[in-house]
């Protein structure tokens, strides 16, 4: 190596930038003077540098993939830890549920519990209702040929959707719970209060006629009540929500604006008839007595 003094190195370092600028200007001028030659030279340089750029690009891609893999591994570790904790919690609740189920079965056996009959149901596809007198109703592709009857209860995946009001051979109209014509007796689970859920064609039905001493609680569950005998008790409907103070509404569990499938249950509420009370006289007997001959009513020796 040829020894170079410090002064020469400083002079060379000062000349590097001007020389590069002159070379750049010269290349530009040469390219403008002879365009085909400049294009050919540029393509040769690109061909020579192409493997280098490919190697750099591949290295960058591999580095990004490696970083992404490390992040995914960290996320998987966190997800695994969370799922393990959730699984342990669910396992505890599972043991509690099994214990309660066994206790419930034992108590039912000791009390000679009479189980309620399992309701029959059919599942059908929901189509839009283009006619009818209701604003919030849907048509179900299932009718009397499938066993659907007027008064059957329609349930979505999450809760109550409505009730069958009209039925044909192959289709049934279901009045949704948010229609203005819908009136349902309900029960509030936490406050144990009775109320009436009234539809108003909005997504959130209102709660009316509840006891002023027991007001609905924000967030508590609303279920059906069997006070009117039309619905079985305990079918989930939604949660209580206050849009304004003193105006409770129900947020339905069912997505009433996106119904695709519905299950129609026949709970057989109309088949449950109470026994006759002791001494009960049917109303038809007096009418039968009037059909007897007039002499029989007067008795012997009283003919006029």
C-alpha positions in Angstrom: 0.0 0.0 0.0 1.4 3.4 -1.0 1.7 5.6 2.0 -0.4 8.8 1.8 0.0 11.8 3.9 -2.8 13.3 5.9 -2.8 16.4 3.7 -3.3 14.3 0.6 -6.2 12.3 2.2 -7.9 15.5 3.2 -7.6 16.9 -0.4 -8.9 13.6 -1.8 -11.9 13.7 0.5 -12.7 17.2 -0.6 -12.5 16.2 -4.2 -14.8 13.2 -4.0 -18.1 15.1 -4.0 -17.2 17.5 -6.9 -15.9 14.5 -8.9 -19.2 12.6 -8.3 -21.2 15.6 -9.3 -19.2 16.0 -12.5 -19.6 12.4 -13.3 -23.4 12.6 -12.8 -23.7 15.6 -15.0 -21.5 13.9 -17.6 -23.7 10.8 -17.6 -26.8 12.9 -17.9 -25.4 14.8 -20.9 -24.2 11.6 -22.5 -27.6 10.0 -22.0 -29.3 13.0 -23.7 -26.8 13.0 -26.5 -27.1 9.2 -27.3 -30.4 7.8 -25.9 -30.1 4.3 -27.3 -26.6 3.9 -25.9 -27.7 5.2 -22.5 -30.7 2.9 -22.4 -28.5 -0.1 -23.3 -26.0 0.8 -20.6 -28.7 1.2 -18.0 -30.2 -2.2 -18.9 -26.8 -3.8 -18.6 -26.3 -2.2 -15.2 -29.8 -3.4 -14.2 -29.0 -6.9 -15.4 -25.8 -7.0 -13.4 -27.5 -5.6 -10.2 -30.6 -7.7 -10.5 -29.3 -10.7 -8.6 -28.1 -8.3 -5.8 -31.5 -6.6 -5.6 -33.2 -10.0 -5.6 -31.0 -11.2 -2.8 -31.7 -8.0 -0.8 -35.4 -8.3 -1.4 -35.4 -12.0 -0.3 -33.5 -11.1 2.8 -35.9 -8.4 3.7 -38.9 -10.7 3.1 -37.3 -13.4 5.2 -36.6 -10.9 8.0 -40.2 -9.6 7.9 -41.4 -13.2 8.0 -39.2 -14.0 10.9 -40.3 -10.9 12.9 -44.0 -11.8 12.1 -43.4 -15.4 13.3 -41.9 -14.1 16.5 -44.9 -11.9 17.1 -47.3 -14.7 16.3 -45.4 -17.0 18.7 -45.7 -14.4 21.5 -49.4 -13.9 20.7 -49.9 -17.6 20.7 -48.2 -17.9 24.1 -50.5 -15.2 25.5 -53.6 -16.8 23.9 -52.6 -20.2 25.3 -52.2 -18.7 28.8 -55.6 -17.0 28.5 -57.3 -20.1 27.2 -55.8 -22.2 30.0 -57.1 -19.8 32.6 -60.5 -19.8 30.9 -60.6 -23.6 30.7 -59.8 -23.9 34.4 -62.6 -21.5 35.2 -65.0 -23.4 33.0 -63.9 -26.6 34.5 -64.9 -25.3 38.0 -68.3 -24.1 36.7 -68.7 -27.5 35.0 -68.2 -29.3 38.3 -70.7 -26.9 40.0 -73.2 -27.5 37.2 -72.9 -31.3 37.5 -73.3 -31.1 41.3 -76.4 -28.9 40.9 -77.9 -31.2 38.2 -77.4 -34.3 40.4 -79.0 -32.5 43.4 -81.9 -31.3 41.2 -82.5 -34.9 39.9 -82.4 -36.2 43.5 -84.9 -33.6 44.7 -87.2 -34.3 41.7 -87.1 -38.0 42.5 -88.0 -37.5 46.1 -90.8 -35.1 45.3 -92.1 -37.4 42.5 -91.8 -34.5 40.1 -94.0 -34.7 37.0 -92.0 -33.5 34.0 -93.6 -31.2 31.5 -94.0 -32.7 28.0 -91.3 -31.8 25.5 -92.7 -29.4 22.9 -92.7 -30.3 19.3 -91.1 -27.8 16.9 -90.2 -27.3 13.2 -87.5 -25.2 11.6 -88.1 -23.1 8.6 -86.4 -20.4 6.4 -87.5 -16.8 6.9 -88.5 -14.6 3.9 -89.5 -11.0 3.8 -93.2 -10.2 4.3 -94.2 -7.9 1.5 -97.9 -7.8 2.5 -100.2 -8.1 5.5 -101.5 -5.8 8.1 -98.4 -5.8 10.3 -95.4 -3.6 10.0 -93.0 -6.0 11.7 -93.7 -9.5 10.5 -92.0 -12.2 8.5 -93.1 -15.2 6.5 -91.8 -18.7 7.4 -91.6 -21.3 4.7 -93.5 -23.8 6.8 -97.3 -24.2 7.2 -100.0 -26.6 8.2 -98.4 -29.3 6.1 -95.4 -29.1 8.5 -97.5 -29.0 11.7 -97.5 -25.2 12.2 -100.6 -23.8 13.8 -101.8 -20.4 14.8 -100.5 -19.4 18.2 -97.3 -21.3 18.0 -94.2 -19.5 19.3 -91.3 -18.6 17.1 -87.8 -18.6 18.6 -84.6 -17.4 17.1 -81.1 -18.7 18.1 -80.9 -16.4 21.1 -84.5 -15.8 22.2 -88.1 -15.1 21.5 -88.8 -13.7 18.0 -92.6 -13.7 17.8 -95.8 -15.7 17.4 -97.7 -17.3 14.5 -100.8 -15.2 13.6 -101.7 -16.6 10.2 -100.9 -20.0 8.7 -101.3 -21.5 5.3 -100.5 -24.8 3.8 -96.9 -24.0 3.1 -96.3 -20.7 4.8 -97.0 -18.9 8.1 -96.9 -15.3 9.1 -95.1 -14.5 12.3 -95.8 -11.3 14.2 -92.5 -10.0 15.7 -92.3 -8.8 19.3 -91.4 -5.3 18.3 -94.6 -4.8 16.2 -97.0 -2.1 17.4 -99.7 -4.8 17.7 -97.6 -7.0 20.0 -98.5 -7.1 23.7 -96.7 -9.7 25.8 -96.9 -10.4 29.6 -93.3 -10.7 30.8 -91.4 -11.2 34.0 -88.3 -9.4 35.3 -85.9 -12.0 36.7 -83.9 -9.9 39.2 -86.8 -7.8 40.6 -89.4 -10.6 40.2 -91.9 -8.1 38.9 -94.5 -8.5 36.2 -94.9 -6.1 33.3 -96.2 -5.8 29.8 -93.8 -5.6 26.9 -95.3 -3.4 24.1 -94.0 -3.1 20.6 -93.9 0.3 18.8 -92.3 -0.7 15.5 -88.9 0.3 16.8 -86.0 -2.1 17.5 -86.6 -1.8 21.2 -90.0 -2.7 22.7 -91.2 -0.8 25.7 -92.0 -2.0 29.2 -95.3 -0.8 30.7 -97.7 -1.5 33.5 -95.0 -2.6 36.0 -95.3 -2.0 39.7 -94.1 1.4 40.8 -92.6 -0.1 43.9 -90.5 -2.5 41.9 -89.0 -0.7 38.9 -87.0 -2.6 36.3 -83.3 -2.8 36.9 -80.8 -1.8 34.2 -79.4 -4.9 32.5 -81.7 -7.5 34.1 -83.2 -10.3 32.0 -86.7 -10.3 30.7 -88.5 -13.6 30.2 -92.0 -14.6 29.2 -94.8 -15.0 31.8 -97.7 -17.4 31.7 -100.2 -15.0 33.2 -102.3 -14.9 30.1 -101.8 -18.6 29.3 -100.5 -17.8 25.8 -96.8 -18.2 26.5 -94.9 -20.7 28.8 -92.9 -19.1 31.5 -89.1 -18.5 31.3 -88.5 -18.0 27.5 -85.7 -15.4 27.3 -86.5 -12.2 25.5 -83.8 -9.6 26.3 -82.3 -7.2 28.8 -83.7 -4.1 30.3 -82.2 -0.8 29.1 -83.1 2.8 29.9 -83.0 5.1 26.9 -84.3 8.0 29.1 -84.9 8.1 32.9 -88.2 6.4 33.7 -88.6 4.9 30.2 -87.4 1.3 30.3 -87.1 -0.7 27.0 -86.1 -4.2 26.2 -83.0 -5.0 24.1 -84.0 -8.3 22.4 -81.6 -11.2 22.3 -82.9 -12.1 18.8 -81.6 -10.1 15.8 -85.1 -9.2 14.6 -83.7 -7.3 11.6 -81.5 -10.2 10.4 -83.7 -13.3 10.9 -82.8 -16.1 8.5 -84.1 -19.2 10.3 -86.8 -19.7 13.0 -87.9 -22.6 15.1 -91.7 -22.7 15.7 -92.6 -24.5 18.9 -96.0 -26.0 19.9 -96.0 -25.7 23.7 -99.6 -26.9 23.8 -100.8 -24.1 26.1 -104.4 -24.4 24.9 -104.5 -28.1 25.8 -104.0 -27.4 29.5 -107.5 -27.1 30.9 -108.3 -26.6 34.6 -110.5 -29.2 36.3 -114.1 -28.2 37.1 -114.6 -26.8 40.6 -116.8 -28.7 43.1 -120.5 -27.8 42.6 -119.9 -26.1 39.3 -123.0 -26.1 37.2 -122.6 -25.8 33.4 -124.3 -22.8 31.9 -126.1 -25.1 29.4 -128.4 -26.8 32.0 -130.8 -23.9 32.5 -131.3 -23.6 28.8 -132.1 -27.3 28.6 -134.7 -26.9 31.4 -136.6 -24.4 29.3 -137.2 -27.0 26.6 -139.3 -29.1 28.9 -143.1 -29.1 28.6 -145.0 -26.3 30.4 -147.0 -28.9 32.4 -143.8 -30.4 33.7 -142.6 -27.1 35.0 -145.8 -26.4 36.8 -146.1 -29.8 38.5 -149.1 -32.0 39.1 -152.4 -30.3 40.0 -151.1 -26.8 39.0 -152.4 -26.7 35.4 -154.4 -23.5 34.9 
